[in-house]
Amino acid sequence: MKRIILLLSVVMCSSFSGWAQRTPWTFQQCLDTALKRNISVNQSRLSNELNKISLEQSRANRIPSISAGVSEALNIGKNVDATTNQFVIGTFNSGSYSVNASYNLFNGLQNNNTIKQYKLNIQAGNYDIENAKNAVILSVTTGYLQMLQQYEILKTADNQMLADSAQVERTQKMLNVGKMAEGDLLQIQSQLATDYLKLVNAQNQLDIARVTLMQLMQIPVIDSFDVEVPKFAEPSLLLLLSKDEVYQKSLEAMPQIHSASFRTTSSQMAIKIATGARWPRLTLSAGLSSNYASSRKQGILQEDYPFYTQVWDNVGQSVNLGLSIPIFSNRSLQSGIERAKINSKTAELNELNARQTLRMNIEQTYTGLKAAARNFAASKIQLSSTERTFKNAEKKFNVGVMSATDYLIQQNTWVSSLSNSIQAKYNFIFQTKILDFYQGKAITF
């Protein structure tokens, strides 16, 4: 048995020796890394960049568009000389050159409303980014607290192993002097093996929690990863606000509410854009053009007409004012308006759903926090009672007036109470952090 104890001690020492060699990550470092690497957050950023590009395009639609054109041709046989509008039989070169500008004077205010819509979409996109960050914050907080809880459970299991090992040695000595039965020693040794299995399971759960947190941070899984264990003050329930007051604060703090509100306003602007398609369109355009033909001559002597001179002499200008009135479009305009109205109603329902979902989450968290506080308080009372009972049983067992069976019953009851207390504490801390988070308070440790 001494060899077994020595082997278990070596295993435990090797397991814990690696911890001291790791550089622990703080909660803020874990969170910053996750926010930087998270794909959903980065996708939200890129999506909003597209909104910004669309806004710049809609702004550019308010300024004139300018284009230039050049064409060159080789004419063979009988063709029309564009400079004289006369037929020419033979082979000659010709070219035409133009610069045109067009400006939309009025299009039912669609340009202005489109600009307003994209501004609203950008504001909604900014809140979408914050909402994606909030999802990461909650996930990392859960993963971080899970690791801290598993650390404490593992530490408790390790301490219990050390206590069991000491009890085995003590029972062996009592057996050697005839104050204990061999059956008592066997039961204590069996408990040592059972608690070693608990230690192994606790280590396994810690490893799983470690991997989960690293995956939330989206970094490669490494054995040297460790987190800093902060010093927690004794949790206490201090609810200064009612559920409704917390909900009202969360409406201002939670980005998904603002995002949904901006998208509702954006959908209403889309109705105005669709309705604007019914209005007449007034367009102003202007052009500058010229042409050239190698077949053209000038003067009585029919001398060659130089290129640059000919182009300059053939310059023409035009200014056009066009009015387009939609009369019948196979119902496409009306269908566009109806779709915009339906999309607007959908956006309103999405906003309502976001508010209701937030209210339900707060109600659950608020109720869960009070339940966690009661559970934590009860677990402390239970732990204090079972610890006193166990200490008393330990004294009796050590002097040989209590059987190993009764002693181990009291020990296991105390260990179970200790585990319940740890879980209750971290659940209480988590619920407290989440309720603060809904009120717009930063999560820190």
C-alpha positions as CSV (number, residue, x, y, z in Angstrom):
1,M,0.0,0.0,0.0
2,K,2.9,2.4,0.7
3,R,4.0,1.8,-2.9
4,I,0.5,2.7,-4.2
5,I,0.5,5.8,-2.1
6,L,3.9,6.8,-3.3
7,L,2.8,6.2,-6.9
8,L,-0.3,8.3,-6.5
9,S,1.7,11.1,-4.9
10,V,4.1,11.1,-7.9
11,V,1.2,11.2,-10.3
12,M,-0.4,14.1,-8.4
13,C,2.9,16.0,-8.1
14,S,3.6,15.6,-11.8
15,S,0.0,16.8,-12.5
16,F,0.3,19.9,-10.4
17,S,4.0,20.8,-11.1
18,G,3.1,21.8,-14.7
19,W,0.7,24.4,-13.4
20,A,3.4,26.5,-11.8
21,Q,5.3,26.6,-15.1
22,R,2.4,28.1,-17.1
23,T,1.9,31.8,-17.7
24,P,-1.7,32.3,-16.8
25,W,-4.1,34.3,-18.9
26,T,-6.3,37.0,-17.3
27,F,-10.0,37.1,-18.1
28,Q,-9.4,40.3,-20.1
29,Q,-6.7,38.7,-22.2
30,C,-8.9,35.8,-23.0
31,L,-11.7,38.1,-23.9
32,D,-9.6,40.4,-26.1
33,T,-8.2,37.4,-28.0
34,A,-11.6,36.0,-28.6
35,L,-13.1,39.3,-29.8
36,K,-10.1,39.8,-32.1
37,R,-10.3,36.3,-33.6
38,N,-14.0,35.6,-33.6
39,I,-15.3,34.9,-37.1
40,S,-18.9,36.2,-36.4
41,V,-17.6,39.5,-35.1
42,N,-15.3,39.9,-38.1
43,Q,-18.1,38.9,-40.5
44,S,-20.3,41.6,-38.9
45,R,-17.6,44.2,-39.5
46,L,-17.2,43.2,-43.2
47,S,-21.0,43.3,-43.6
48,N,-21.1,46.9,-42.3
49,E,-18.2,47.8,-44.6
50,L,-20.5,46.9,-47.5
51,N,-23.2,49.2,-46.1
52,K,-20.6,52.0,-46.1
53,I,-19.7,51.3,-49.7
54,S,-23.4,51.4,-50.7
55,L,-23.8,54.7,-48.8
56,E,-20.9,56.3,-50.8
57,Q,-22.4,55.0,-54.0
58,S,-25.8,56.5,-53.2
59,R,-24.1,59.8,-52.5
60,A,-22.2,59.7,-55.8
61,N,-25.5,59.2,-57.6
62,R,-26.4,62.8,-56.8
63,I,-23.5,64.2,-58.9
64,P,-23.4,64.3,-62.8
65,S,-22.0,61.3,-64.6
66,I,-19.5,62.0,-67.4
67,S,-18.4,59.7,-70.2
68,A,-16.2,60.0,-73.2
69,G,-16.3,58.0,-76.5
70,V,-13.9,57.5,-79.4
71,S,-14.4,55.4,-82.5
72,E,-12.2,54.9,-85.6
73,A,-13.3,53.2,-88.8
74,L,-11.7,52.1,-92.2
75,N,-14.3,52.7,-94.9
76,I,-14.1,50.8,-98.2
77,G,-16.4,51.2,-101.2
78,K,-19.4,53.4,-101.1
79,N,-19.9,55.0,-97.6
80,V,-21.3,58.2,-96.1
81,D,-18.8,60.8,-95.0
82,A,-20.0,61.7,-91.5
83,T,-18.5,65.2,-91.8
84,T,-20.5,66.1,-95.0
85,N,-23.3,63.5,-95.0
86,Q,-22.3,62.7,-98.7
87,F,-21.5,59.4,-100.3
88,V,-17.9,58.8,-101.0
89,I,-16.7,56.0,-103.2
90,G,-13.2,54.8,-102.2
91,T,-11.2,54.0,-99.2
92,F,-10.9,56.5,-96.3
93,N,-10.5,56.7,-92.6
94,S,-13.1,58.3,-90.3
95,G,-13.4,58.9,-86.6
96,S,-15.9,60.3,-84.1
97,Y,-15.2,61.7,-80.7
98,S,-17.6,62.7,-77.9
99,V,-17.9,63.8,-74.3
100,N,-21.3,63.4,-72.6
101,A,-22.7,64.4,-69.2
102,S,-25.9,63.5,-67.5
103,Y,-27.5,64.8,-64.3
104,N,-30.6,63.5,-62.6
105,L,-32.6,66.6,-61.5
106,F,-35.5,64.7,-59.9
107,N,-36.4,61.1,-59.4
108,G,-39.0,61.1,-56.7
109,L,-36.5,61.8,-54.0
110,Q,-35.2,58.2,-54.3
111,N,-31.5,59.3,-54.1
112,N,-32.0,61.2,-50.9
113,N,-34.1,58.5,-49.3
114,T,-31.6,55.8,-50.3
115,I,-28.8,57.8,-48.6
116,K,-30.9,58.0,-45.4
117,Q,-31.6,54.3,-45.6
118,Y,-28.0,53.3,-45.8
119,K,-27.1,55.6,-42.9
120,L,-29.7,53.8,-40.9
121,N,-28.3,50.4,-42.1
122,I,-24.8,51.5,-41.0
123,Q,-26.0,52.4,-37.5
124,A,-27.8,49.1,-37.3
125,G,-24.7,47.3,-38.5
126,N,-22.6,49.0,-35.8
127,Y,-25.0,47.6,-33.2
128,D,-24.9,44.2,-34.9
129,I,-21.1,44.2,-34.3
130,E,-21.6,45.0,-30.7
131,N,-24.3,42.2,-30.4
132,A,-21.8,39.7,-31.9
133,K,-19.2,40.9,-29.4
134,N,-21.7,40.4,-26.5
135,A,-22.3,36.8,-27.6
136,V,-18.5,36.2,-27.4
137,I,-18.3,37.9,-24.0
138,L,-21.0,35.7,-22.6
139,S,-19.4,32.6,-24.0
140,V,-15.9,33.4,-22.7
141,T,-17.3,34.4,-19.3
142,T,-19.0,31.0,-19.1
143,G,-15.9,29.2,-20.2
144,Y,-13.6,31.1,-17.8
145,L,-15.9,30.5,-14.8
146,Q,-16.1,26.8,-15.7
147,M,-12.3,26.6,-15.6
148,L,-12.2,28.3,-12.3
149,Q,-14.8,26.0,-10.9
150,Q,-13.0,22.9,-12.1
151,Y,-9.8,24.3,-10.6
152,E,-11.4,24.5,-7.2
153,I,-13.0,21.0,-7.5
154,L,-9.6,19.6,-8.5
155,K,-8.0,21.3,-5.6
156,T,-10.6,19.9,-3.2
157,A,-10.1,16.4,-4.7
158,D,-6.4,16.7,-4.3
159,N,-6.7,17.7,-0.7
160,Q,-9.0,14.8,-0.1
161,M,-6.5,12.5,-1.6
162,L,-3.8,13.7,0.8
163,A,-6.2,13.4,3.7
164,D,-7.1,9.8,2.6
165,S,-3.4,8.9,2.3
166,A,-2.7,10.2,5.8
167,Q,-5.7,8.3,7.1
168,V,-4.5,5.0,5.5
169,E,-1.2,5.4,7.3
170,R,-2.9,6.2,10.6
171,T,-5.2,3.3,10.3
172,Q,-2.3,1.0,9.4
173,K,-0.6,2.0,12.6
174,M,-3.7,1.5,14.6
175,L,-4.0,-2.0,13.1
176,N,-0.5,-2.8,14.0
177,V,-1.1,-2.0,17.7
178,G,-4.4,-3.9,17.6
179,K,-6.8,-0.9,17.9
180,M,-8.3,-1.3,14.4
181,A,-9.6,-4.3,12.5
182,E,-8.2,-5.2,9.1
183,G,-11.6,-4.5,7.6
184,D,-11.4,-0.9,8.6
185,L,-8.1,-0.5,6.8
186,L,-9.4,-2.2,3.7
187,Q,-12.4,0.2,3.7
188,I,-10.1,3.3,4.0
189,Q,-7.9,2.0,1.2
190,S,-11.0,1.5,-0.9
191,Q,-12.0,5.1,-0.2
192,L,-8.5,6.2,-1.2
193,A,-8.9,4.5,-4.6
194,T,-12.4,6.0,-5.0
195,D,-11.1,9.5,-4.3
196,Y,-8.2,9.0,-6.7
197,L,-10.8,8.2,-9.4
198,K,-12.6,11.5,-8.4
199,L,-9.2,13.3,-8.7
200,V,-8.7,11.8,-12.2
201,N,-12.2,12.8,-13.3
202,A,-11.7,16.3,-11.9
203,Q,-8.5,16.6,-13.9
204,N,-10.3,15.4,-17.0
205,Q,-13.1,17.9,-16.5
206,L,-10.6,20.7,-16.1
207,D,-8.9,19.6,-19.3
208,I,-12.2,19.7,-21.2
209,A,-13.0,23.1,-19.7
210,R,-9.5,24.3,-20.8
211,V,-10.0,23.1,-24.4
212,T,-13.5,24.6,-24.5
213,L,-12.2,28.0,-23.5
214,M,-9.3,27.9,-26.0
215,Q,-11.7,27.0,-28.7
216,L,-13.9,29.9,-27.8
217,M,-10.8,32.1,-28.1
218,Q,-10.1,30.4,-31.4
219,I,-6.5,29.6,-30.6
220,P,-4.7,26.3,-31.1
221,V,-5.2,23.9,-28.1
222,I,-1.9,23.8,-26.1
223,D,-1.2,21.9,-22.9
224,S,0.5,25.0,-21.3
225,F,-2.6,27.1,-21.4
226,D,-3.7,28.3,-18.0
227,V,-5.9,31.1,-16.6
228,E,-5.3,33.4,-13.7
229,V,-7.4,32.6,-10.6
230,P,-8.8,35.9,-9.2
231,K,-9.6,36.5,-5.6
232,F,-13.4,36.4,-5.2
233,A,-15.1,38.3,-2.5
234,E,-17.9,36.5,-0.7
235,P,-20.9,36.6,-3.1
236,S,-23.9,38.5,-1.7
237,L,-27.3,39.2,-3.1
238,L,-27.9,42.9,-3.5
239,L,-30.8,43.5,-5.8
240,L,-31.3,47.3,-5.9
241,L,-33.6,47.2,-9.0
242,S,-36.7,45.3,-9.8
243,K,-37.1,43.1,-12.9
244,D,-38.9,45.9,-14.7
245,E,-36.2,48.5,-13.8
246,V,-33.5,46.1,-15.0
247,Y,-35.4,45.6,-18.3
248,Q,-35.7,49.3,-18.9
249,K,-32.0,49.8,-18.4
250,S,-31.3,46.9,-20.7
251,L,-33.3,48.4,-23.5
252,E,-30.8,51.2,-23.6
253,A,-27.7,49.0,-23.0
254,M,-28.4,46.0,-25.3
255,P,-27.3,46.5,-28.9
256,Q,-29.8,44.1,-30.5
257,I,-32.6,46.4,-29.5
258,H,-31.0,49.4,-31.1
259,S,-30.2,47.4,-34.2
260,A,-33.8,46.2,-34.6
261,S,-35.1,49.7,-34.1
262,F,-32.8,51.1,-36.8
263,R,-33.8,48.3,-39.2
264,T,-37.5,49.1,-38.6
265,T,-36.8,52.8,-39.5
266,S,-34.8,51.6,-42.5
267,S,-37.7,49.5,-43.7
268,Q,-40.0,52.5,-43.5
269,M,-37.5,54.4,-45.6
270,A,-37.6,51.6,-48.2
271,I,-41.3,52.2,-48.6
272,K,-40.6,55.9,-49.5
273,I,-37.9,54.7,-52.0
274,A,-40.4,52.3,-53.7
275,T,-43.1,54.9,-53.8
276,G,-40.7,57.4,-55.4
277,A,-40.5,55.2,-58.5
278,R,-44.0,56.4,-59.4
279,W,-42.9,60.0,-59.8
280,P,-41.8,61.5,-63.1
281,R,-38.0,61.7,-63.7
282,L,-36.4,64.8,-65.0
283,T,-32.9,64.5,-66.5
284,L,-30.5,67.1,-67.8
285,S,-27.8,66.0,-70.3
286,A,-25.2,67.8,-72.4
287,G,-22.7,66.6,-75.0
288,L,-19.7,67.7,-76.9
289,S,-18.8,65.9,-80.2
290,S,-16.7,66.1,-83.3
291,N,-15.7,63.9,-86.2
292,Y,-13.0,63.4,-88.9
293,A,-12.8,61.9,-92.3
294,S,-9.6,61.5,-94.4
295,S,-11.7,61.8,-97.6
296,R,-12.7,65.4,-96.9
297,K,-11.0,68.2,-98.6
298,Q,-11.2,72.0,-98.1
299,G,-11.1,75.1,-100.3
300,I,-11.5,75.5,-104.1
301,L,-8.2,73.7,-104.7
302,Q,-9.5,70.8,-102.6
303,E,-6.4,70.7,-100.4
304,D,-6.0,68.2,-97.6
305,Y,-7.9,68.9,-94.5
306,P,-5.6,68.4,-91.5
307,F,-6.9,66.2,-88.6
308,Y,-6.7,68.7,-85.8
309,T,-8.2,71.5,-87.9
310,Q,-11.0,69.2,-89.1
311,V,-11.8,68.0,-85.6
312,W,-11.9,71.6,-84.3
313,D,-14.1,72.8,-87.1
314,N,-16.6,69.9,-86.6
315,V,-17.2,70.5,-82.9
316,G,-20.8,70.2,-82.0
317,Q,-22.6,70.9,-78.7
318,S,-26.0,69.8,-77.3
319,V,-28.1,70.3,-74.2
320,N,-31.1,68.1,-73.5
321,L,-33.8,68.2,-70.9
322,G,-35.7,64.9,-70.6
323,L,-38.8,64.0,-68.7
324,S,-39.9,60.4,-68.2
325,I,-43.3,59.7,-66.8
326,P,-44.2,56.1,-65.7
327,I,-47.6,55.2,-67.0
328,F,-47.7,51.4,-67.0
329,S,-45.0,49.0,-65.8
330,N,-46.7,45.7,-65.7
331,R,-47.4,46.2,-62.0
332,S,-43.7,46.1,-61.1
333,L,-43.9,49.5,-59.2
334,Q,-46.9,48.5,-57.2
335,S,-45.4,45.1,-56.4
336,G,-42.2,46.8,-55.2
337,I,-44.3,49.1,-52.9
338,E,-46.2,46.1,-51.5
339,R,-43.1,44.1,-50.8
340,A,-41.5,47.1,-49.0
341,K,-44.6,47.4,-46.8
342,I,-44.5,43.7,-45.9
343,N,-40.8,44.0,-45.2
344,S,-41.5,46.9,-42.9
345,K,-44.1,44.9,-40.9
346,T,-41.6,42.0,-40.7
347,A,-39.0,44.5,-39.3
348,E,-41.5,45.7,-36.7
349,L,-42.2,42.1,-35.6
350,N,-38.4,41.4,-35.4
351,E,-38.0,44.5,-33.1
352,L,-40.9,43.3,-31.0
353,N,-39.4,39.8,-30.8
354,A,-36.0,41.3,-29.8
355,R,-37.7,43.2,-26.9
356,Q,-39.7,40.2,-25.8
357,T,-36.7,37.9,-25.9
358,L,-34.7,40.3,-23.9
359,R,-37.5,40.6,-21.3
360,M,-37.7,36.8,-21.0
361,N,-33.9,36.5,-20.6
362,I,-33.9,39.1,-17.9
363,E,-36.8,37.5,-16.1
364,Q,-35.0,34.1,-16.2
365,T,-31.7,35.6,-15.1
366,Y,-33.3,37.6,-12.3
367,T,-35.2,34.6,-11.0
368,G,-32.2,32.4,-11.5
369,L,-30.0,34.9,-9.5
370,K,-32.4,34.8,-6.5
371,A,-32.5,31.0,-6.7
372,A,-28.7,30.8,-6.9
373,A,-28.4,33.1,-3.8
374,R,-30.7,30.9,-1.8
375,N,-29.0,27.8,-3.0
376,F,-25.6,29.2,-2.1
377,A,-26.7,30.3,1.4
378,A,-28.2,26.9,2.0
379,S,-25.1,25.1,0.8
380,K,-22.9,27.1,3.2
381,I,-25.2,26.0,6.1
382,Q,-25.1,22.4,4.9
383,L,-21.3,22.5,4.5
384,S,-20.8,24.0,8.0
385,S,-23.0,21.3,9.5
386,T,-21.5,18.4,7.6
387,E,-18.0,19.6,8.3
388,R,-18.6,19.7,12.1
389,T,-20.2,16.2,11.9
390,F,-17.2,14.9,9.9
391,K,-14.6,16.4,12.2
392,N,-16.4,14.8,15.2
393,A,-16.6,11.4,13.4
394,E,-12.9,11.7,12.5
395,K,-11.9,12.1,16.1
396,K,-14.0,9.1,17.1
397,F,-12.6,6.9,14.3
398,N,-9.0,7.9,15.1
399,V,-9.4,6.7,18.7
400,G,-11.2,3.5,17.6
401,V,-14.7,4.2,18.8
402,M,-16.3,4.5,15.4
403,S,-16.4,2.0,12.6
404,A,-14.8,2.8,9.2
405,T,-18.2,2.4,7.6
406,D,-19.8,5.2,9.7
407,Y,-16.7,7.3,9.4
408,L,-16.7,7.1,5.5
409,I,-20.4,7.9,5.4
410,Q,-19.8,11.2,7.3
411,Q,-16.7,11.9,5.1
412,N,-18.5,11.4,1.8
413,T,-21.4,13.5,3.0
414,W,-19.0,16.3,3.8
415,V,-17.2,16.0,0.5
416,S,-20.5,16.1,-1.4
417,S,-21.5,19.2,0.5
418,L,-18.2,20.8,-0.3
419,S,-18.7,20.0,-4.0
420,N,-22.3,21.4,-3.9
421,S,-21.0,24.6,-2.2
422,I,-18.4,25.2,-5.0
423,Q,-20.9,24.7,-7.7
424,A,-23.5,26.9,-5.9
425,K,-20.9,29.7,-5.5
426,Y,-19.9,29.8,-9.2
427,N,-23.5,29.6,-10.3
428,F,-24.2,32.6,-8.1
429,I,-21.2,34.5,-9.4
430,F,-22.2,33.7,-13.0
431,Q,-25.9,34.8,-12.5
432,T,-24.7,38.1,-10.9
433,K,-22.3,38.8,-13.8
434,I,-25.0,38.2,-16.4
435,L,-27.6,40.4,-14.7
436,D,-25.0,43.2,-14.5
437,F,-24.2,42.6,-18.1
438,Y,-27.8,43.2,-19.1
439,Q,-27.6,46.5,-17.4
440,G,-24.6,47.6,-19.5
441,K,-21.9,46.9,-16.9
442,A,-18.7,45.4,-18.1
443,I,-17.8,41.9,-16.9
444,T,-14.6,41.9,-15.0
445,F,-12.8,39.5,-12.6
